[in-house]
Amino acid sequence: MTSPNVSRVYQYLQAVASMGPFEDVAAFYGPDVAIQEFPNRIAPVGRTRRGEDLRAAYEKGGQLLRSQSYTVRRIIEAGDELAVELEWVGVLAISVMDLPAGSEIKAFVAMFLTFRDGKIVSQRNYDCYPPFGG
């Protein structure tokens, strides 16, 4: 039997992957959600987003990507804390970083989520990108 928080993770990833309206994704967030992305090839110094920054990032992603998908490899749950190992694949809608539109980029991700009352209040991502265009 799957816990409510594990079910929510799958629903959340599906909502993000669908690239639908931001409100569909925001419905998973608590009012003071913070999403922290640790340094990686896309964000060399890392970044933390909240509120309208989340909306802007989501909408920018919708302009950059034609499609995206998540494949969950494992979830480890400790109360309201979940560790998610997954693979993300995105297909570019436009040329980015010397990659033509239609190129596929991939990341191996460790995502740590904190839930409160069924909502995500904290998300910390460690995104590992293999070489692009290879």
Summary of the structure (lengths in Angstrom):
residues: 134
radius of gyration: 14.6
end to end distance: 39.7
largest distance: 45.5
contacts: 356
relative contact order: 0.21
helix: 25%
strand: 47%
